[in-house]
Amino acid sequence: MRLNEVNYSDAKPFQGYGPGFFRIGGNVVHGALLAHAGGVDAWGGFEDTATLLALKGEIDVIFIGTGAEIAHLPANFREVFDEAGIGVEPMSSPAACRSYNVLLSEGRRIAAALIPV
């Protein structure tokens, strides 16, 4: 079997998470965050659509990590992104971290907006 090292270019992959925090790109970030190829930003949760919409044109889909368990997205939150033409995929935050890393390694245009576990 041959193993290849994954190259994330300048983007930062998730390395871990725990109660109230994420470890991404060697740094620990407390609270909700938005990770994308350009860096890591604070995210204000479902009421903060402007931070996510600022990525329009740079991404195709946003993984929405809803915490320890998957939860439905608020209807008005989903509508904002439907109108903007940005796909949103709700999942648990641990699953969103893993999915983000895989697609990031493939060079995909993605972001992850995550609520801590």
ROLOBA-723449 format. One record per residue (C-alpha): residue in three letters; z, x, y. Coordinates in steps of 0.5 Angstrom, whole numbers, padded with zeros to 4 digits, always signed. Each point is the difference from the previous one (the first is absolute). Layout:
% residues N
alaZXY...
END
This chain:
% residues 117
met+0000+0000+0000arg-0002+0003+0007leu+0005-0002+0006asn-0003+0000+0007glu+0005+0000+0006val-0001-0006+0005asn-0003+0002+0007tyr+0002-0005+0005ser-0003+0004+0006asp+0004-0002+0006ala+0003-0006-0003lys+0007+0000-0002pro+0002-0003-0007phe+0006-0004-0002gln+0005+0005-0004gly+0006-0005-0001tyr+0004-0006+0003gly+0007-0003-0001pro+0004-0005+0004gly-0002+0000+0007phe-0004+0006+0000phe-0007+0003-0002arg-0002+0007-0001ile-0007+0002+0002gly-0003+0006+0001gly+0006+0004-0001asn+0004-0004+0006val+0005-0006-0001val-0001-0006+0004his+0005-0005+0000gly-0002-0008+0001ala-0007-0003+0000leu-0006+0004+0001leu-0007+0000+0000ala-0004+0006-0003his-0007+0002+0001ala-0005+0005+0000gly+0002+0002+0007gly+0007+0000-0001val+0007-0004-0001asp+0002-0005+0005ala+0006-0004+0001trp-0002-0008-0002gly+0004-0006+0003gly-0001-0004-0006phe-0004-0007-0001glu+0001-0001+0007asp-0004+0007+0002thr-0007-0002-0001ala-0002+0004+0006thr+0002+0007-0003leu-0005-0002-0006leu-0006-0003+0004ala+0000+0007+0003leu-0003+0003-0006lys-0006-0005+0000gly-0006+0004-0001glu+0004+0006-0003ile+0002-0004-0007asp-0003-0005-0005val+0007-0003-0003ile+0007+0001+0002phe+0005+0000-0006ile+0006-0005+0002gly+0006+0003-0003thr+0005-0006+0000gly+0006+0004-0003ala+0003+0000-0007glu-0003-0006-0002ile-0007-0003+0002ala+0000-0006+0005his-0005-0004+0003leu-0002+0002+0007pro+0001-0005+0005ala-0006-0004+0002asn-0001+0001+0007phe+0000+0008-0002arg-0005-0001-0005glu-0005-0004+0005val+0001+0006+0005phe-0003+0005-0005asp-0005-0005-0003glu-0003-0001+0007ala+0000+0007+0002gly-0004+0001-0007ile+0005+0005-0003gly+0003-0001-0007val+0007-0001-0001glu+0003+0001-0007pro+0007-0002-0001met+0004+0004-0006ser+0007+0003-0001ser+0001+0006+0005pro+0001+0004-0006ala-0007-0002-0003ala-0003+0001+0007cys+0002+0007+0000arg-0003+0002-0006ser-0006-0004+0001tyr-0001+0003+0007asn+0001+0007-0003val-0006-0001-0005leu-0005-0003+0005leu+0002+0005+0005ser-0002+0005-0005glu-0006-0003-0001gly-0002+0001+0008arg+0001-0008+0001arg+0001-0003+0006ile+0007-0003-0001ala+0006-0001+0003ala+0007-0002-0002ala+0005-0004+0004leu+0007+0000-0004ile+0007-0004+0001pro+0005+0005-0004val+0003-0002-0007
END
